[in-house]
């Protein structure tokens, strides 16, 4: 395969795994010499563009005793071969795409090999072999004139300037519940094991970030080979995730608190944008500390909607409070801890029972509920936030997203506009969680003490954010 042209060399030099990518391209050329690399501009769903390599050519298909060459193109993302190519048919103006099990109306190709892509087990050569096999069962192109005629000459023509929107590759028949946990250490391990135990995950990727101070655990996971768990060193393995859990921290020996937090911001700058690009539809769940600040940082750096970036926040405390109120105090209503994950957090209660099918609403700050909430809050106050506890809480949140459960969790979210908050800050608020992310419950009037604590947290968090270089 000729990779010597200046254009190809320039673009290929920007690929994260240059040497591995070149080796894979040479393998493709040996088996499919007619598939050639060319340069092109890939248009992302947000309108931004990037110069990338794409493979263009034809795959030979036999159908009803006749042979055809079907034109295809494969866009190679800059993390190739660790992420799958985007595969499309290239019909001419007088051809029509036959929408079916493996092809959509726009010519996008969906195959089990794309759905389950796992380099180095997966390869483009294997993908092309699978493509030929599937297309021989169900040809994806036909002539517009007859609807079912297959003209091999028309199929050989190329089209140009095809604009493609980026999106996760997903098999139509069986969407995959993939979760990636970024960051090792006790919390990373606890999150992996808790998510696995909770079920509803088809593939769990564990990535131990080298720059994180919370390293460790990846070797043990490799040794004991847990089902559905795969260990990687590179972020590209997270591509196509539905939920991305970030537990990585990079604590430094700096003296000031701002400097310590800044080290985490620097760590995030190297991982968050890439994670968002690889899984643009994922819900990003932040568990790094301080969680409200780092969730805010992740949202800023990712470019994702605020509904897709949440923090573990006060979910653990909220579930504990609900348990205390239900079991110990016989109060069968949902309650949440809201605000900053600090001494300023406050308790609020729902105005409907736990067993109700109605959407919960936060009860306004009535004096009748305050003594009960204070008592419950005091009973669960001394329980610590150990890694395994936080891991269970993270699994609970991830489960609601994966199953589209529409359960209300107190998670760190963009609080601007809630309850009269004017600043851009992230605080824990009751949010309904599902596949598409979070939806805040409506704000209410809080009691004077609770409102004062919330305002104090808003001022404190805003001040800290202003000192960070995002």
TORDO-321828 format. One record per residue (C-alpha): residue number from 0; x, y, z. Coordinates in steps of 0.2 Angstrom, whole numbers, plus 5000, padded with zeros to 4 digits. Layout:
<nodes>
NODE   num     c1     c2     c3
NODE   NUM      X      Y      Z
...
</nodes>
This chain:
<nodes>
NODE   num     c1     c2     c3
NODE     0   5000   5000   5000
NODE     1   5007   5017   4995
NODE     2   5007   5028   5010
NODE     3   5021   5039   5003
NODE     4   5011   5054   4996
NODE     5   5013   5070   5006
NODE     6   4995   5072   5010
NODE     7   4993   5055   5017
NODE     8   5010   5056   5027
NODE     9   5004   5073   5034
NODE    10   4987   5066   5040
NODE    11   4994   5049   5046
NODE    12   5007   5058   5057
NODE    13   4993   5065   5067
NODE    14   4986   5047   5071
NODE    15   4988   5043   5089
NODE    16   4994   5025   5086
NODE    17   5004   5029   5070
NODE    18   5015   5013   5069
NODE    19   5001   5001   5073
NODE    20   4989   5010   5060
NODE    21   5003   5009   5047
NODE    22   5005   4990   5050
NODE    23   4986   4987   5049
NODE    24   4985   4997   5033
NODE    25   4999   4986   5025
NODE    26   4989   4970   5031
NODE    27   4973   4977   5022
NODE    28   4983   4980   5006
NODE    29   4990   4962   5006
NODE    30   4973   4954   5006
NODE    31   4963   4968   4998
NODE    32   4975   4977   4986
NODE    33   4960   4986   4977
NODE    34   4956   4995   4993
NODE    35   4966   5011   4993
NODE    36   4969   5025   5007
NODE    37   4964   5043   5002
NODE    38   4963   5059   5012
NODE    39   4946   5067   5016
NODE    40   4938   5079   5027
NODE    41   4926   5071   5040
NODE    42   4912   5082   5046
NODE    43   4907   5079   5064
NODE    44   4889   5081   5071
NODE    45   4893   5098   5078
NODE    46   4899   5104   5062
NODE    47   4917   5104   5065
NODE    48   4929   5095   5053
NODE    49   4944   5085   5053
NODE    50   4956   5079   5040
NODE    51   4957   5060   5041
NODE    52   4961   5045   5030
NODE    53   4948   5034   5022
NODE    54   4949   5018   5013
NODE    55   4939   5017   4996
NODE    56   4937   5002   4985
NODE    57   4925   4988   4981
NODE    58   4921   4972   4989
NODE    59   4917   4957   4978
NODE    60   4900   4950   4981
NODE    61   4892   4935   4972
NODE    62   4873   4934   4971
NODE    63   4862   4922   4962
NODE    64   4876   4916   4951
NODE    65   4883   4933   4946
NODE    66   4898   4943   4953
NODE    67   4897   4961   4958
NODE    68   4909   4974   4965
NODE    69   4901   4985   4978
NODE    70   4909   5002   4981
NODE    71   4912   5006   5000
NODE    72   4922   5018   5010
NODE    73   4929   5016   5027
NODE    74   4933   5032   5037
NODE    75   4947   5029   5050
NODE    76   4946   5039   5065
NODE    77   4963   5046   5072
NODE    78   4963   5033   5086
NODE    79   4962   5019   5073
NODE    80   4964   5004   5074
NODE    81   4958   5004   5092
NODE    82   4941   5012   5087
NODE    83   4931   5004   5072
NODE    84   4930   5013   5056
NODE    85   4914   5021   5050
NODE    86   4908   5011   5035
NODE    87   4897   5017   5021
NODE    88   4891   5012   5004
NODE    89   4895   5023   4990
NODE    90   4880   5023   4978
NODE    91   4879   5033   4962
NODE    92   4865   5044   4957
NODE    93   4856   5030   4948
NODE    94   4857   5018   4962
NODE    95   4847   5016   4978
NODE    96   4852   5009   4995
NODE    97   4841   4994   5000
NODE    98   4838   4997   5018
NODE    99   4840   4981   5028
NODE   100   4847   4972   5043
NODE   101   4865   4978   5040
NODE   102   4862   4994   5031
NODE   103   4852   5010   5035
NODE   104   4843   5022   5022
NODE   105   4858   5033   5022
NODE   106   4870   5019   5017
NODE   107   4878   5017   5034
NODE   108   4884   4999   5037
NODE   109   4880   4990   5053
NODE   110   4889   4973   5057
NODE   111   4892   4962   5072
NODE   112   4910   4965   5069
NODE   113   4908   4984   5071
NODE   114   4897   4982   5086
NODE   115   4909   4971   5095
NODE   116   4925   4979   5089
NODE   117   4940   4974   5100
NODE   118   4957   4977   5093
NODE   119   4968   4967   5090
NODE   120   4955   4953   5089
NODE   121   4946   4964   5077
NODE   122   4953   4970   5060
NODE   123   4948   4978   5044
NODE   124   4952   4963   5035
NODE   125   4940   4953   5046
NODE   126   4927   4966   5044
NODE   127   4928   4966   5025
NODE   128   4926   4947   5025
NODE   129   4911   4949   5036
NODE   130   4904   4962   5025
NODE   131   4905   4951   5009
NODE   132   4897   4937   5018
NODE   133   4882   4948   5024
NODE   134   4880   4956   5007
NODE   135   4879   4940   4998
NODE   136   4864   4935   5009
NODE   137   4856   4952   5006
NODE   138   4863   4964   4993
NODE   139   4863   4982   4999
NODE   140   4861   4991   4982
NODE   141   4850   4990   4967
NODE   142   4845   5001   4952
NODE   143   4832   5015   4954
NODE   144   4824   5010   4937
NODE   145   4818   4993   4942
NODE   146   4820   4992   4961
NODE   147   4828   4975   4961
NODE   148   4840   4975   4946
NODE   149   4858   4974   4950
NODE   150   4869   4983   4937
NODE   151   4887   4979   4940
NODE   152   4893   4993   4929
NODE   153   4883   5006   4939
NODE   154   4889   4999   4955
NODE   155   4907   5002   4950
NODE   156   4905   5021   4949
NODE   157   4911   5032   4963
NODE   158   4903   5047   4972
NODE   159   4913   5061   4980
NODE   160   4910   5075   4993
NODE   161   4900   5063   5004
NODE   162   4897   5071   5021
NODE   163   4896   5060   5036
NODE   164   4889   5063   5053
NODE   165   4899   5055   5067
NODE   166   4890   5044   5079
NODE   167   4893   5028   5089
NODE   168   4892   5012   5079
NODE   169   4878   5002   5085
NODE   170   4870   4986   5078
NODE   171   4851   4989   5075
NODE   172   4845   4973   5082
NODE   173   4856   4973   5098
NODE   174   4862   4989   5106
NODE   175   4877   4986   5118
NODE   176   4877   4992   5136
NODE   177   4895   4997   5137
NODE   178   4902   5006   5152
NODE   179   4920   5013   5154
NODE   180   4928   5016   5170
NODE   181   4943   5029   5169
NODE   182   4955   5028   5184
NODE   183   4962   5014   5195
NODE   184   4964   5013   5213
NODE   185   4951   5007   5226
NODE   186   4937   5018   5219
NODE   187   4940   5012   5201
NODE   188   4940   4994   5207
NODE   189   4925   4996   5218
NODE   190   4916   5005   5203
NODE   191   4920   4990   5191
NODE   192   4915   4977   5203
NODE   193   4899   4986   5209
NODE   194   4893   4989   5191
NODE   195   4897   4971   5186
NODE   196   4887   4965   5201
NODE   197   4872   4976   5197
NODE   198   4871   4968   5180
NODE   199   4864   4976   5164
NODE   200   4881   4979   5157
NODE   201   4887   4970   5141
NODE   202   4905   4976   5141
NODE   203   4915   4985   5155
NODE   204   4931   4993   5150
NODE   205   4943   4998   5164
NODE   206   4957   5010   5159
NODE   207   4970   5014   5172
NODE   208   4976   5031   5168
NODE   209   4995   5032   5170
NODE   210   4995   5051   5175
NODE   211   4983   5047   5189
NODE   212   4988   5046   5207
NODE   213   4975   5033   5210
NODE   214   4983   5019   5200
NODE   215   4982   5000   5203
NODE   216   4970   4986   5200
NODE   217   4972   4983   5182
NODE   218   4985   4969   5184
NODE   219   4973   4960   5196
NODE   220   4958   4961   5184
NODE   221   4969   4954   5170
NODE   222   4975   4940   5181
NODE   223   4958   4934   5186
NODE   224   4949   4938   5170
NODE   225   4932   4943   5176
NODE   226   4918   4940   5163
NODE   227   4913   4956   5153
NODE   228   4928   4966   5160
NODE   229   4942   4971   5148
NODE   230   4958   4981   5154
NODE   231   4966   4994   5143
NODE   232   4979   5007   5144
NODE   233   4972   5019   5130
NODE   234   4957   5030   5131
NODE   235   4952   5024   5113
NODE   236   4945   5008   5121
NODE   237   4931   5018   5128
NODE   238   4923   5022   5111
NODE   239   4905   5019   5110
NODE   240   4901   5019   5129
NODE   241   4884   5023   5136
NODE   242   4891   5028   5153
NODE   243   4909   5034   5156
NODE   244   4914   5034   5175
NODE   245   4929   5045   5179
NODE   246   4937   5041   5196
NODE   247   4955   5047   5191
NODE   248   4963   5060   5203
NODE   249   4981   5068   5201
NODE   250   4984   5074   5218
NODE   251   5001   5084   5219
NODE   252   5012   5090   5234
NODE   253   5007   5108   5231
NODE   254   5003   5118   5247
NODE   255   4988   5128   5242
NODE   256   4971   5119   5239
NODE   257   4969   5128   5223
NODE   258   4985   5121   5217
NODE   259   4980   5104   5222
NODE   260   4964   5105   5212
NODE   261   4973   5113   5197
NODE   262   4983   5096   5196
NODE   263   4966   5087   5193
NODE   264   4961   5100   5181
NODE   265   4977   5097   5171
NODE   266   4974   5078   5171
NODE   267   4956   5081   5165
NODE   268   4962   5092   5151
NODE   269   4971   5077   5144
NODE   270   4957   5064   5145
NODE   271   4940   5073   5145
NODE   272   4939   5080   5127
NODE   273   4945   5063   5120
NODE   274   4932   5053   5130
NODE   275   4918   5065   5124
NODE   276   4924   5064   5106
NODE   277   4924   5045   5107
NODE   278   4907   5043   5115
NODE   279   4897   5059   5110
NODE   280   4881   5051   5116
NODE   281   4887   5044   5133
NODE   282   4882   5050   5150
NODE   283   4898   5056   5159
NODE   284   4898   5052   5178
NODE   285   4912   5061   5188
NODE   286   4918   5054   5204
NODE   287   4935   5063   5206
NODE   288   4937   5075   5220
NODE   289   4931   5088   5223
NODE   290   4916   5081   5214
NODE   291   4906   5097   5211
NODE   292   4921   5106   5204
NODE   293   4927   5092   5194
NODE   294   4910   5089   5186
NODE   295   4910   5107   5182
NODE   296   4927   5106   5174
NODE   297   4922   5090   5164
NODE   298   4907   5099   5157
NODE   299   4917   5114   5152
NODE   300   4931   5103   5144
NODE   301   4919   5090   5136
NODE   302   4908   5102   5126
NODE   303   4894   5090   5130
NODE   304   4876   5096   5135
NODE   305   4875   5098   5154
NODE   306   4862   5084   5154
NODE   307   4876   5072   5149
NODE   308   4888   5077   5163
NODE   309   4884   5073   5181
NODE   310   4894   5070   5197
NODE   311   4891   5056   5210
NODE   312   4888   5070   5222
NODE   313   4876   5067   5236
NODE   314   4868   5051   5229
NODE   315   4876   5040   5242
NODE   316   4870   5051   5257
NODE   317   4853   5053   5249
NODE   318   4851   5034   5248
NODE   319   4856   5032   5266
NODE   320   4844   5045   5271
NODE   321   4830   5037   5262
NODE   322   4834   5021   5271
NODE   323   4835   5028   5288
NODE   324   4818   5037   5285
NODE   325   4810   5022   5279
NODE   326   4816   5008   5290
NODE   327   4821   5018   5306
NODE   328   4808   5032   5306
NODE   329   4794   5024   5296
NODE   330   4793   5038   5284
NODE   331   4789   5031   5267
NODE   332   4794   5046   5257
NODE   333   4809   5049   5246
NODE   334   4821   5062   5252
NODE   335   4837   5069   5245
NODE   336   4853   5078   5251
NODE   337   4856   5093   5240
NODE   338   4870   5106   5238
NODE   339   4888   5105   5239
NODE   340   4897   5089   5245
NODE   341   4902   5097   5261
NODE   342   4896   5103   5278
NODE   343   4884   5114   5269
NODE   344   4873   5100   5261
NODE   345   4855   5100   5266
NODE   346   4840   5088   5266
NODE   347   4824   5090   5257
NODE   348   4809   5078   5255
NODE   349   4797   5073   5241
NODE   350   4779   5077   5243
NODE   351   4773   5059   5237
NODE   352   4776   5042   5244
NODE   353   4790   5030   5238
NODE   354   4777   5018   5231
NODE   355   4769   5031   5220
NODE   356   4770   5030   5201
NODE   357   4769   5049   5200
NODE   358   4784   5060   5196
NODE   359   4791   5066   5212
NODE   360   4792   5084   5217
NODE   361   4802   5092   5231
NODE   362   4791   5098   5245
NODE   363   4793   5116   5249
NODE   364   4803   5120   5265
NODE   365   4789   5117   5278
NODE   366   4793   5117   5296
NODE   367   4783   5101   5299
NODE   368   4796   5090   5289
NODE   369   4812   5099   5296
NODE   370   4813   5090   5313
NODE   371   4811   5073   5304
NODE   372   4824   5077   5291
NODE   373   4836   5083   5304
NODE   374   4834   5067   5314
NODE   375   4837   5056   5299
NODE   376   4851   5067   5294
NODE   377   4859   5065   5311
NODE   378   4857   5046   5311
NODE   379   4867   5044   5295
NODE   380   4879   5058   5297
NODE   381   4893   5047   5305
NODE   382   4894   5035   5290
NODE   383   4909   5037   5280
NODE   384   4912   5038   5261
NODE   385   4923   5023   5259
NODE   386   4928   5018   5241
NODE   387   4916   5003   5241
NODE   388   4901   5013   5247
NODE   389   4905   5026   5233
NODE   390   4907   5012   5221
NODE   391   4890   5005   5225
NODE   392   4882   5022   5223
NODE   393   4891   5024   5206
NODE   394   4884   5008   5200
NODE   395   4866   5013   5206
NODE   396   4867   5029   5195
NODE   397   4875   5019   5180
NODE   398   4861   5006   5182
NODE   399   4847   5020   5180
NODE   400   4855   5027   5165
NODE   401   4858   5010   5156
NODE   402   4840   5004   5160
NODE   403   4832   5021   5157
NODE   404   4824   5019   5174
NODE   405   4819   5037   5176
NODE   406   4824   5036   5195
NODE   407   4827   5052   5204
NODE   408   4845   5053   5211
NODE   409   4854   5068   5219
NODE   410   4868   5070   5208
NODE   411   4880   5085   5204
NODE   412   4872   5095   5190
NODE   413   4872   5112   5182
NODE   414   4862   5122   5195
NODE   415   4861   5138   5186
NODE   416   4843   5144   5186
NODE   417   4837   5132   5199
NODE   418   4829   5140   5214
NODE   419   4835   5157   5209
NODE   420   4853   5152   5208
NODE   421   4861   5164   5195
NODE   422   4879   5158   5195
NODE   423   4886   5144   5184
NODE   424   4890   5131   5197
NODE   425   4887   5113   5199
NODE   426   4878   5106   5215
NODE   427   4869   5090   5219
NODE   428   4851   5092   5215
NODE   429   4837   5079   5212
NODE   430   4838   5073   5194
NODE   431   4828   5060   5185
NODE   432   4841   5049   5176
NODE   433   4838   5039   5160
NODE   434   4847   5035   5144
NODE   435   4848   5053   5138
NODE   436   4855   5059   5154
NODE   437   4848   5070   5168
NODE   438   4832   5081   5170
NODE   439   4832   5092   5186
NODE   440   4816   5092   5197
NODE   441   4808   5109   5198
NODE   442   4816   5121   5211
NODE   443   4806   5126   5227
NODE   444   4807   5138   5241
NODE   445   4819   5132   5255
NODE   446   4819   5136   5273
NODE   447   4830   5151   5278
NODE   448   4844   5140   5285
NODE   449   4844   5128   5270
NODE   450   4844   5142   5258
NODE   451   4858   5151   5267
NODE   452   4869   5135   5266
NODE   453   4865   5133   5248
NODE   454   4870   5152   5244
NODE   455   4886   5150   5254
NODE   456   4891   5135   5243
NODE   457   4887   5144   5227
NODE   458   4898   5158   5232
NODE   459   4912   5146   5238
NODE   460   4912   5135   5222
NODE   461   4911   5151   5211
NODE   462   4926   5158   5219
NODE   463   4936   5142   5217
NODE   464   4931   5140   5199
NODE   465   4937   5158   5196
NODE   466   4954   5153   5202
NODE   467   4956   5138   5191
NODE   468   4964   5137   5173
NODE   469   4951   5126   5164
</nodes>
